[in-house]
Amino acid sequence: MISLTSPVRTRAHGWPAGLKLGLLVAATVLLAAQDALAFHLCALAGTLGLYLLPGGRFFRAGLRALRGLWPVALIVLAWDGLTGDPLGGVVVVLRMVSAVALANLVTMTTRLSDMMEVVHWLGRPLARLGLNLRALEICLALVIRSIPALSEKAGLLRRSWQARAHRAPRWRLIPPLTLLALDDADHVAEALKARGGVAGPKTTKLP
Amino acid sequence: MEKTVSHVALFAAVIAVLGLMPKLTLAFGIPVTAQSMGIMLAGAILGARRGALAVLVFLLLVALGLPLLAGGRGGLGVFVGPTAGFLAGWVAAAFVTGLIVERWRSAPLGLVAGVASVIGGIVVLYAFGVVGMALVLHRGLLESAGLVLIFVPGDIVKAAITAALTVSLARARPQSLLSRA
């Protein structure tokens, strides 16, 4: 499964994922707490600088990930421009872009396996409260494995529909796709039971 | 337990695959993606608890860095952006949709699934979405609501399609409707 981790190797790829997430939380709280335009200009310049450090390819990929923000940014700037608070709008947009860019930076420099370790670490205290960590890990692995398989089945359904009709199937694909997924889920449940279930190995106390 | 894990996982995968489907454009130019319909369907078909868990697992994988949202988006950035409230609202939307389908058994299934999708997938979802947008963009609730109301007609269409799909699934295979099991 393709993840959003950048193929461009950076120094931050080697940092612990927990540290990066901690820094991200601290930076996001700081960005939310500040209202000064100069602070947010410096924050965005610093963030863009971090994107530039690994080179142009990494920087362009980072900018591409921010493209979805421009319609919201335009609306906010136009709104605040019309209501007489253009600087307020600029601060909001700068804060939003910096926060999203920093979060994307953590995603781009952290492998999926490292993030999974963080989930495992965060889940340990919850396990004492009854969270079945093994079930969660199996569930995540099953989703990752099932997406390409279901995607392929959706492609086959689409092609068989197109062979019989001129119009695109659109939402009509959803019922057969859902039924196929529910059938697969029943088979997977049987297979999991046959392999000892998701409760984890039972431990027996020696006398 | 195994059944819950497999149903939650496979439905999370369905939500992801719905994000790969090309978006429709309504007559008045508003884009509609099938993924948010997957949230309504998760509740209507799996029920409150399993539906909400499927959405939660899906969002966890998005946060871990998989590009599973419509348009190939994902990662931590989407959870601090202006639409973060809508993502948080997906879990509550699936739960409320499922809860209504589970509890309200006296009316025809199509009507129940439609009303449940409107309450869960529109009223509850937009409540979360508007609050999230107000926090990120430092707007008032009414201003934020004004920014997203344009998408409501598309969501009403999705709720109607969800109702039709739920009925057709229940007819094709009654035992597949786990919310009524």
HADDOCK unambig.tbl for C-alpha pairs under 7 A between the chains (distance, minus, plus):
assign (segid A and resid 2 and name CA) (segid B and resid 66 and name CA) 6.87 0.50 0.50
assign (segid A and resid 3 and name CA) (segid B and resid 65 and name CA) 5.61 0.50 0.50
assign (segid A and resid 3 and name CA) (segid B and resid 66 and name CA) 4.57 0.50 0.50
assign (segid A and resid 3 and name CA) (segid B and resid 67 and name CA) 6.29 0.50 0.50
assign (segid A and resid 4 and name CA) (segid B and resid 65 and name CA) 5.36 0.50 0.50
assign (segid A and resid 4 and name CA) (segid B and resid 66 and name CA) 5.97 0.50 0.50
assign (segid A and resid 4 and name CA) (segid B and resid 67 and name CA) 6.37 0.50 0.50
assign (segid A and resid 4 and name CA) (segid B and resid 75 and name CA) 6.86 0.50 0.50
assign (segid A and resid 5 and name CA) (segid B and resid 65 and name CA) 6.94 0.50 0.50
assign (segid A and resid 92 and name CA) (segid B and resid 137 and name CA) 5.99 0.50 0.50
assign (segid A and resid 96 and name CA) (segid B and resid 81 and name CA) 6.53 0.50 0.50
assign (segid A and resid 96 and name CA) (segid B and resid 136 and name CA) 6.98 0.50 0.50
assign (segid A and resid 99 and name CA) (segid B and resid 80 and name CA) 6.59 0.50 0.50
assign (segid A and resid 100 and name CA) (segid B and resid 77 and name CA) 4.50 0.50 0.50
assign (segid A and resid 100 and name CA) (segid B and resid 80 and name CA) 5.89 0.50 0.50
assign (segid A and resid 100 and name CA) (segid B and resid 81 and name CA) 5.92 0.50 0.50
assign (segid A and resid 101 and name CA) (segid B and resid 77 and name CA) 6.73 0.50 0.50
assign (segid A and resid 103 and name CA) (segid B and resid 76 and name CA) 5.16 0.50 0.50
assign (segid A and resid 103 and name CA) (segid B and resid 77 and name CA) 4.62 0.50 0.50
assign (segid A and resid 104 and name CA) (segid B and resid 75 and name CA) 6.32 0.50 0.50
assign (segid A and resid 104 and name CA) (segid B and resid 76 and name CA) 5.92 0.50 0.50
assign (segid A and resid 104 and name CA) (segid B and resid 77 and name CA) 4.84 0.50 0.50
assign (segid A and resid 107 and name CA) (segid B and resid 65 and name CA) 5.73 0.50 0.50
assign (segid A and resid 107 and name CA) (segid B and resid 75 and name CA) 5.50 0.50 0.50
assign (segid A and resid 107 and name CA) (segid B and resid 76 and name CA) 6.19 0.50 0.50
assign (segid A and resid 112 and name CA) (segid B and resid 64 and name CA) 6.16 0.50 0.50
assign (segid A and resid 112 and name CA) (segid B and resid 65 and name CA) 6.56 0.50 0.50
assign (segid A and resid 115 and name CA) (segid B and resid 64 and name CA) 5.80 0.50 0.50
assign (segid A and resid 135 and name CA) (segid B and resid 5 and name CA) 6.74 0.50 0.50
assign (segid A and resid 139 and name CA) (segid B and resid 5 and name CA) 5.82 0.50 0.50
assign (segid A and resid 139 and name CA) (segid B and resid 6 and name CA) 6.95 0.50 0.50
assign (segid A and resid 139 and name CA) (segid B and resid 9 and name CA) 5.32 0.50 0.50
assign (segid A and resid 140 and name CA) (segid B and resid 9 and name CA) 6.97 0.50 0.50
assign (segid A and resid 140 and name CA) (segid B and resid 57 and name CA) 6.91 0.50 0.50
assign (segid A and resid 142 and name CA) (segid B and resid 9 and name CA) 5.93 0.50 0.50
assign (segid A and resid 143 and name CA) (segid B and resid 9 and name CA) 5.00 0.50 0.50
assign (segid A and resid 143 and name CA) (segid B and resid 10 and name CA) 6.20 0.50 0.50
assign (segid A and resid 143 and name CA) (segid B and resid 12 and name CA) 6.47 0.50 0.50
assign (segid A and resid 143 and name CA) (segid B and resid 13 and name CA) 5.30 0.50 0.50
assign (segid A and resid 146 and name CA) (segid B and resid 10 and name CA) 6.70 0.50 0.50
assign (segid A and resid 146 and name CA) (segid B and resid 13 and name CA) 6.09 0.50 0.50
assign (segid A and resid 147 and name CA) (segid B and resid 13 and name CA) 5.06 0.50 0.50
assign (segid A and resid 147 and name CA) (segid B and resid 16 and name CA) 6.92 0.50 0.50
assign (segid A and resid 147 and name CA) (segid B and resid 17 and name CA) 6.51 0.50 0.50
assign (segid A and resid 151 and name CA) (segid B and resid 17 and name CA) 5.87 0.50 0.50
assign (segid A and resid 175 and name CA) (segid B and resid 165 and name CA) 6.18 0.50 0.50
assign (segid A and resid 175 and name CA) (segid B and resid 169 and name CA) 6.25 0.50 0.50
assign (segid A and resid 178 and name CA) (segid B and resid 14 and name CA) 6.98 0.50 0.50
assign (segid A and resid 181 and name CA) (segid B and resid 10 and name CA) 5.83 0.50 0.50
assign (segid A and resid 182 and name CA) (segid B and resid 7 and name CA) 6.72 0.50 0.50
assign (segid A and resid 185 and name CA) (segid B and resid 6 and name CA) 4.90 0.50 0.50
assign (segid A and resid 185 and name CA) (segid B and resid 7 and name CA) 5.20 0.50 0.50
assign (segid A and resid 185 and name CA) (segid B and resid 10 and name CA) 5.96 0.50 0.50
assign (segid A and resid 186 and name CA) (segid B and resid 3 and name CA) 6.77 0.50 0.50
assign (segid A and resid 188 and name CA) (segid B and resid 6 and name CA) 6.10 0.50 0.50
assign (segid A and resid 189 and name CA) (segid B and resid 2 and name CA) 5.00 0.50 0.50
assign (segid A and resid 189 and name CA) (segid B and resid 3 and name CA) 4.95 0.50 0.50
assign (segid A and resid 189 and name CA) (segid B and resid 6 and name CA) 5.60 0.50 0.50
assign (segid A and resid 192 and name CA) (segid B and resid 2 and name CA) 6.35 0.50 0.50
assign (segid A and resid 193 and name CA) (segid B and resid 2 and name CA) 6.55 0.50 0.50
assign (segid A and resid 197 and name CA) (segid B and resid 2 and name CA) 6.32 0.50 0.50
assign (segid A and resid 198 and name CA) (segid B and resid 2 and name CA) 6.25 0.50 0.50
